[in-house]
Amino acid sequence: MEDRITELEIKFALQDDLLDELNRVVALQQQQMAWLVQEVRRLQEQNRSQDGGKQGAEQEIPPHY
């Protein structure tokens, strides 16, 4: 019985460590995603400013496409 309790305690400790590591990874990924969203918005704004806000015929795809 004592061996089973020790084995369960070891498994619990390993799972607890794994959960902590997974939490760190998720937190890092959230930070990276927030940065990527910000970067995409910045690039979209940069693209708009370089285009000069053109939305007319110059940006339309020709009918044969």
N, C-alpha and C positions, 0 to 999 in steps of 0.2 A: 504494500500500500504506500509506503514511504517513497519508493522508487517512482511510482506513478505520479505522486504529488510533485516530486522534484522534476520529473519530465514535463509535466504541465506548466510548472513555473518557468522552466527554460523556454518552452514554446511561447508562453505569454511574453516573456522578456524579448524574444526575437521578433514577435509580431509587433510589440510596442515600438521597438527600434525601427522596424520597417514602416510602420505608420508615421513615425516622426519624419523619416526620410521622404516618404511620399508627400507629406504636408509641405516640406521644404521645396520639393520639386514643383508642386502645384502653385505655391506662392511665387516662385521664380517665373513660372510660365505666365502667371497673371501679370506680373510686371513686364515681361517681354511683350505680351499681347497689347498691353496698354501703350507701350512705346511704339509698337508697330502701327496701331490705330492712329496715333498721333503723327507718325511719319507719313502714313498714307494721306492723311488730311493735308499735311504740309505739302506733299508732292502734288496733290490735286489742286491746291491753291496756286502753287508755282506754275503748274500747267495752264491753269486758267489765265494767270497774269501774262504768260508768254504768248498765249493765243490772242490776247487782247480782247477776250470775251466774245470771239467770233462764234456765232451760232447760225449764220446764214448759209448761203449756197456753197461757200468755200469748204465747209465741213461736211456737206451732204455727200453720201455715197452715190455715184452715178447709177442710173437705172439698170444698166446692163450687169451689175454685180449681183 
